[in-house]
């Protein structure tokens, strides 16, 4: 499951283009071009500025580079930090990848509750591949843990629906 999700997320990341300012969008596109050409160090350099300024696509890209060790030392804890920043802004690929990190306990404490929650949020946000992660995590949850997951999902959407209004 993990390899399939990483390949899918890499493909989806390749089409994500930030909607914020033109300089940030240009930096993201430049980093994307570098990524697609295998120049991961340049991709990191181009994405870091936009990521630090809050661009969720760039944050997800930086997280992915750390997760796979592309152009940087592999570090799932660092990847998780970037995925959280992007996921909190609604970036569905980051939500899915964060869910898989929680599922396997890579860079974060292993938690099927959190894995289910992030993958469910990702699917609701349009990441159809997240259903596999969500459903496998669900198989490991007790009824009480299911309720915890549902509460996390409900709270996330409550917070984010308010900010949209």
Secondary structure, 3 states (H helix, E strand, C coil): CHHHHHHHHHHHHCCCCCCCCHHHHHHHHHHHHHHHCCCHHHHHHHHHHHHHCCCHHHHHHHHHHHHHCCCCCCCHHHHHHHHHHHHHCCCHHHHHHHHHHHHHCCCCCCCHHHHHHHHHHHHHCCCCCHHHHHHHHHCCCCHHHHHHHHHHHHHHHHHHHHHHC
